Amino acid sequence: MIRPAQETDLSAITKLMGELGYHYEKNDDYVRIVALVVDSHYRKQGIGQELIQQAEEWAKQQGAGRLVLNSGNRGERADAHQFYTSLGFEGKATGFYKLLSS
């Protein structure tokens, strides 16, 4: 039977997360940047860095402990990934998508 998780399920969920290799530690709030883009004519002028800095400051003001951003795994995103890494981000996730027909 599928049902919503309950507090009494905590030890079982912890065990399952361990099987995945995840180490859940905190319920910290975080801010996610879903999309970040600078017009190609204006790149490499510090605009992206300033946008990230502003997002970091806003996230801190909200009490967030982490800033997360989405970026596709396509080859043409390599420069963006290098940029994010230079700002202290770590590439940690891979996502999978499935289109659902109606």
N, C-alpha and C positions, 0 to 999 in steps of 0.2 A: 504494500500500500504506500503510495506517495502522499506525504503530508508536509506541512511547513515544519522547519526545524524548531526545536524547543530548547529551553535552557538545560533540560535534563539530557539532551543529546551532546552536550559539550565534549565529554571525554571521547565519545565515538567519533565526532567530527575531528577532534584533534588527532586521533589515531589515523584517520583517513587522509588528513592534510599531510601528515608525516609520510604516508605511503607515496604521495605525490612529490615529496621532497620540498614542500613549502614549509617555511618557518614563520607562522603567524605570531606576531609579537604584541601588537598594539591596536587599539581602536582609534588611532590618531586621525584627525581630520586632514584632508589634503585637497589641493586645488588641481584640477586637470585642465590643461590647455588642449582643446579638441582640434583646433586648427590655427596655424601660425604661418603667415606668408608675407613676404615683402616683394613688391613688384621687381621683376628681374632687372629693370633699368636702375634701381636704387640699392641693389644688394652690395654687400661689402663696404658699407658706409657707416656701420654701427647701429643701424635702425633695428635690426633683429635683436641685437644685444640689449639695446635700450628697452625694447618691448619685454624681453625676458626679465630684465631688472625691475621694471614696473610691475610685472606679474608677481615676482618674488616678494616685493614690498607689500603689494595688496594681499597676497596669501598670508604673510606674517601678520598683517593687521587683522586678518580674519581668525587668527589663532591656528592656522594650518601648520603642520609639521613637515609637509612634503609638497613639492611641486612636481607634477607628472605631466608629460605631454605625449600626444599621439604623433607617430610618423610612420608612414608605410615602409614596407620592407623591399620596395622596388629599387633596382639599381640606380635609377636617376635621383634617388634620395640620399646617395652616399655623401654628397657635400653637406647636406642638411644634418646628417648624422654626425659628421665630423664637427660641424659647428656646435651641435648640442653637447657633444663630448667635451669640447673645449670650454664649455660653460659649466662643467661639472656634472652633467647628466650621465647616467649609466643606462646602456641599452640592456633591458632585462626581459622583455616580454615578446611573445609571438602570438598573434591572434589568428583565428580561423573564422571564416565567414561562409554562410550558406544562404543562398537566395531561396526564398520560400514562394512557391507559386500560390496564387489565390484561388 
